[in-house]
Amino acid sequence: MKKGLVIFVILVMFLTLVFAGGVSAQDKHKIGILAPAVTHGWVAAVAYHAEARAEELSDKIEYRIQTSSNASEMTSQLDDLKTWGAEAIVAFPQWTGMEVPIRMAIEDGIEVVNFDIKIDVDGVYRVAGDNYDMGVQGAHYIADKIGKEGTVVVLEVPTAGSVSELRKEGFLDTLDEIGADYELHTYATQFTREAGLNDMSDILVRHDHIDAVYSMDDETSIGVLKAIEEAGREDIKVVTGGGGMQEYFEMMPENEDIWIQSALYSPAMVKDAVDVAVQVLEGEEVPQETIIPTTIVDRTNYEEFLDADSPY
């Protein structure tokens, strides 16, 4: 009799553990992550950081990450995530034409958190950096290093649309606010190191003295610094940047005569997008749009932002 009772108790305990484990698994939220299929650079780092955050939250979520090369492929993957049972999707819809599938997902009851990209769909949550504030911080940084007079080259990127426009607007507005009397020379370039090198090489020939370069992107700034080095110029005291590139960070302490700066628009912000998805699913009050303030990185604090595993 006692033996039968012991077996019964053990059986009850076993079933309780199995049941508890099953409930725990069922309690996990299902979150899908959609990102562009790029193997390097800023965009690639979005998928890297999104997956890293999802792994950190694996005690409370199940996740699947998909990468795509165009809107059609991303739409197909979104449908796959629906079939899987995703309750929320964190999307970086870099491709045009994602409005309709994202609207349909929301109509199906799925929460959608867009990273960076703003699209015209009601009900989408959005997490992004502050392009305007990047310009504000760039203006303050240059003024702090060279004073309020001097010659400054502004490298804008018209093909980047509102990204470049907002960064330039923040820069110029702040110069007016602080009373900086700079001789400004504005040139168009691209967000690549090749363009930075080629365009800055031409600019250096045109101007025999430059105090600072307001560049909006770390890749561009790497090219700018290469052009300055090749030209043997020693007059330039500041080169700004934007993004948060590991290679660029590592250049900061090596250039003692130039203050190298990056206004973070870090791909790591996608971690906040994953957090927002979890918070929404857990019933927390979350603002429809989360704008992350700008952080400035230079030789004084770059070590805090080094990540040997990051693809960007």
matplotlib code that plots the C-alpha trace (Angstrom):
import matplotlib.pyplot as plt

x = [0.0, 2.8, 4.7, 1.6, 1.2, 4.8, 4.5, 1.3, 3.0, 6.0, 3.6, 1.7, 4.9, 6.1, 2.9, 3.0, 6.5, 5.5, 2.4, 4.3, 6.9, 4.2, 2.6, 5.9, 6.5, 3.0, 3.5, 6.4, 5.4, 6.2, 8.1, 9.3, 12.1, 12.4, 15.6, 17.4, 19.9, 23.1, 26.3, 28.2, 27.8, 25.1, 22.2, 23.8, 24.3, 20.6, 19.9, 22.9, 21.7, 18.1, 19.0, 21.3, 18.5, 16.0, 18.5, 18.8, 15.0, 14.7, 13.3, 10.1, 10.0, 10.3, 11.7, 12.4, 14.6, 14.3, 16.4, 15.3, 16.7, 13.5, 9.9, 8.5, 10.7, 10.1, 6.3, 6.6, 8.6, 6.0, 3.3, 5.5, 5.7, 1.9, 1.6, 4.1, 1.9, 3.9, 2.1, 4.4, 6.9, 9.9, 10.5, 13.2, 11.3, 14.0, 12.2, 9.3, 6.0, 5.8, 2.8, 0.1, 1.5, 2.2, -1.3, -2.7, -0.6, -2.0, -5.6, -4.9, -4.1, -0.3, 1.6, 4.2, 7.2, 9.1, 12.8, 14.1, 11.8, 8.7, 5.7, 2.2, 0.3, -2.0, -1.1, 2.6, 5.0, 8.3, 11.7, 14.3, 17.2, 17.1, 18.6, 17.9, 19.7, 22.7, 23.1, 22.6, 25.3, 27.7, 27.4, 28.0, 31.0, 32.7, 32.1, 33.6, 36.8, 37.5, 35.5, 32.8, 34.9, 36.6, 36.1, 33.9, 33.1, 29.6, 29.2, 25.5, 24.0, 21.0, 20.3, 19.6, 16.5, 15.2, 18.1, 20.6, 18.1, 17.4, 21.0, 21.9, 18.9, 19.9, 23.5, 22.6, 19.9, 22.2, 25.0, 22.5, 21.4, 24.9, 26.0, 28.8, 30.3, 31.7, 32.6, 30.6, 31.3, 28.7, 29.4, 27.3, 28.8, 27.6, 27.5, 30.5, 34.2, 35.0, 32.9, 34.4, 37.9, 37.2, 35.1, 37.3, 40.4, 38.8, 37.7, 41.2, 42.5, 39.9, 40.6, 44.0, 42.6, 39.8, 39.2, 36.5, 34.5, 30.8, 30.4, 27.1, 28.3, 31.2, 31.8, 32.1, 34.4, 36.8, 37.3, 37.6, 40.4, 42.2, 42.1, 43.4, 46.3, 47.2, 47.2, 49.4, 47.1, 47.5, 45.0, 41.8, 41.1, 37.6, 35.9, 32.4, 30.6, 27.4, 26.3, 28.5, 31.1, 33.6, 36.4, 35.8, 35.8, 39.3, 40.7, 39.8, 42.7, 45.2, 44.6, 45.8, 45.8, 42.2, 39.1, 37.2, 33.5, 30.6, 27.0, 25.5, 22.6, 23.5, 22.0, 22.0, 18.9, 16.9, 17.2, 14.8, 12.4, 12.5, 11.9, 8.9, 7.4, 7.7, 6.2, 3.2, 2.5, 2.7, 0.1, 2.3, 1.6, 4.1, 4.3, 3.6, 7.0, 10.2, 13.0, 16.3, 18.5, 21.9, 25.1, 28.5, 31.5, 35.1, 38.5, 37.4, 34.8, 35.1, 36.1, 32.6, 31.2, 33.6, 32.1, 34.5, 31.6, 29.6, 29.6, 29.6]
y = [0.0, 2.4, 1.5, 2.2, 5.6, 6.5, 5.6, 7.7, 10.7, 10.5, 10.2, 13.3, 15.2, 14.2, 15.2, 18.5, 19.2, 18.3, 20.4, 23.4, 23.1, 23.0, 26.1, 27.9, 27.2, 28.3, 31.5, 32.6, 35.3, 34.6, 37.4, 37.5, 39.7, 40.9, 42.5, 43.1, 40.4, 42.3, 40.7, 43.9, 47.4, 49.2, 47.3, 43.9, 45.0, 45.5, 41.8, 41.1, 43.3, 42.2, 38.5, 39.3, 41.0, 38.2, 35.7, 37.8, 37.6, 33.9, 33.2, 35.0, 34.9, 32.5, 34.2, 33.7, 36.0, 36.3, 38.3, 39.4, 41.0, 42.8, 43.7, 40.6, 38.3, 40.2, 40.0, 36.2, 35.9, 38.0, 35.6, 32.7, 34.4, 34.7, 31.0, 30.3, 32.2, 35.4, 37.8, 40.6, 41.4, 43.7, 44.9, 47.0, 47.4, 49.1, 48.2, 50.3, 48.5, 47.1, 49.3, 46.9, 43.6, 45.4, 46.9, 43.4, 42.0, 44.6, 43.9, 40.2, 41.2, 41.2, 44.0, 45.6, 47.6, 49.3, 50.0, 53.3, 53.4, 55.5, 54.2, 55.5, 52.7, 53.3, 51.2, 50.7, 51.3, 52.9, 53.1, 55.4, 57.7, 61.5, 62.7, 66.4, 66.1, 64.5, 67.8, 69.8, 67.8, 68.1, 71.9, 72.0, 69.7, 71.7, 74.9, 73.4, 72.4, 75.3, 78.2, 80.2, 81.4, 79.4, 77.6, 74.6, 72.1, 70.6, 67.3, 66.6, 63.6, 64.7, 61.2, 60.2, 62.4, 63.3, 61.7, 64.2, 67.1, 66.7, 66.3, 69.4, 71.4, 70.6, 71.6, 75.0, 75.9, 75.3, 77.4, 80.3, 79.7, 79.7, 82.6, 80.8, 82.9, 80.2, 80.4, 77.4, 75.4, 72.8, 69.8, 66.8, 63.3, 59.8, 57.6, 55.6, 55.8, 55.9, 59.0, 60.6, 60.0, 61.2, 64.2, 65.4, 65.1, 67.6, 69.9, 70.0, 71.2, 74.0, 75.2, 75.8, 76.1, 74.2, 74.1, 71.4, 69.0, 68.3, 64.8, 63.0, 59.4, 57.3, 55.6, 59.0, 60.2, 57.3, 58.4, 62.1, 61.2, 59.2, 62.2, 64.5, 62.0, 61.6, 65.4, 65.9, 68.5, 69.6, 72.4, 70.4, 69.9, 68.2, 65.6, 64.5, 61.4, 59.5, 55.9, 54.1, 52.1, 49.9, 50.6, 54.4, 54.1, 52.5, 55.4, 57.9, 57.5, 57.1, 60.6, 62.8, 66.0, 65.6, 65.3, 62.4, 62.2, 60.0, 61.0, 57.6, 56.4, 52.9, 49.7, 48.6, 50.7, 47.8, 46.2, 48.9, 47.8, 44.2, 45.5, 47.6, 44.5, 42.6, 45.4, 45.7, 42.0, 42.2, 44.9, 47.8, 51.4, 52.1, 55.3, 54.9, 56.4, 56.1, 58.5, 57.6, 60.6, 61.1, 59.9, 61.4, 59.1, 60.4, 59.5, 60.2, 57.4, 55.2, 52.1, 51.9, 51.3, 48.6, 45.3, 42.9, 40.7, 43.5, 43.5, 47.3]
z = [0.0, 1.0, -2.1, -4.3, -2.6, -3.2, -6.9, -7.1, -5.5, -7.9, -10.8, -9.7, -9.2, -12.7, -14.4, -12.5, -13.8, -17.4, -17.2, -15.8, -18.5, -21.2, -19.7, -19.6, -23.3, -24.2, -22.2, -24.5, -27.0, -30.6, -32.3, -35.9, -37.2, -40.8, -42.0, -45.3, -46.4, -46.4, -45.2, -44.2, -43.1, -41.1, -42.5, -41.8, -38.2, -37.8, -38.1, -35.8, -33.0, -33.4, -33.0, -30.1, -28.2, -29.0, -27.6, -24.4, -24.1, -24.9, -21.5, -22.4, -26.3, -29.2, -32.3, -35.9, -38.0, -41.8, -44.2, -47.7, -50.8, -52.0, -51.0, -52.6, -50.6, -47.4, -48.0, -48.5, -45.3, -43.4, -44.6, -43.3, -39.9, -39.8, -40.5, -37.7, -35.3, -34.8, -32.4, -33.2, -36.0, -35.8, -39.4, -41.1, -44.4, -46.5, -49.7, -51.1, -51.4, -47.9, -46.8, -48.0, -46.4, -43.1, -43.1, -43.7, -40.9, -38.5, -39.6, -38.8, -35.2, -35.4, -33.7, -36.0, -34.8, -37.6, -37.1, -38.6, -41.7, -41.5, -43.5, -43.9, -42.1, -39.1, -36.0, -36.7, -33.8, -34.8, -33.2, -34.8, -34.1, -34.3, -37.6, -36.8, -33.4, -35.1, -36.9, -33.7, -31.9, -34.8, -34.7, -31.0, -31.3, -34.0, -32.2, -29.0, -30.9, -33.2, -31.7, -33.5, -36.4, -39.2, -42.5, -42.4, -45.2, -45.2, -46.9, -47.7, -49.4, -51.5, -52.6, -49.0, -48.9, -45.5, -43.7, -45.2, -45.1, -41.4, -40.4, -42.4, -41.0, -37.4, -38.1, -39.8, -37.3, -34.4, -36.0, -36.1, -32.5, -31.1, -33.2, -35.1, -37.9, -40.2, -43.8, -45.1, -48.2, -49.0, -51.4, -52.4, -51.7, -50.8, -47.8, -48.9, -48.1, -51.9, -52.4, -49.2, -50.5, -54.1, -53.2, -50.3, -52.5, -54.9, -52.1, -50.6, -53.9, -54.0, -50.4, -49.0, -45.4, -43.7, -40.0, -39.8, -41.9, -41.1, -42.5, -41.8, -42.0, -40.7, -44.0, -45.8, -43.0, -43.4, -47.0, -45.9, -43.4, -46.1, -48.4, -45.7, -45.0, -48.7, -49.2, -46.1, -44.7, -41.1, -40.9, -40.3, -36.7, -36.7, -38.8, -37.7, -38.7, -38.1, -37.6, -35.2, -37.2, -35.3, -37.8, -37.5, -33.7, -33.8, -35.8, -33.2, -30.8, -33.7, -35.0, -32.2, -34.3, -35.5, -33.3, -35.0, -33.9, -34.6, -33.8, -33.1, -35.3, -34.2, -35.7, -32.0, -31.6, -33.1, -29.7, -28.5, -31.3, -30.0, -26.5, -27.7, -29.3, -26.0, -24.0, -26.3, -26.1, -22.3, -22.3, -21.3, -22.4, -25.3, -27.3, -31.0, -31.9, -29.9, -30.9, -29.4, -28.4, -30.1, -28.3, -29.3, -29.6, -29.9, -28.5, -25.0, -24.8, -27.9, -25.9, -24.4, -27.8, -29.2, -30.2, -31.9, -33.2, -34.9, -38.7, -38.7]

ax = plt.figure().add_subplot(projection="3d")
ax.plot(x, y, z, "-o")
ax.set_aspect("equal")
plt.show()
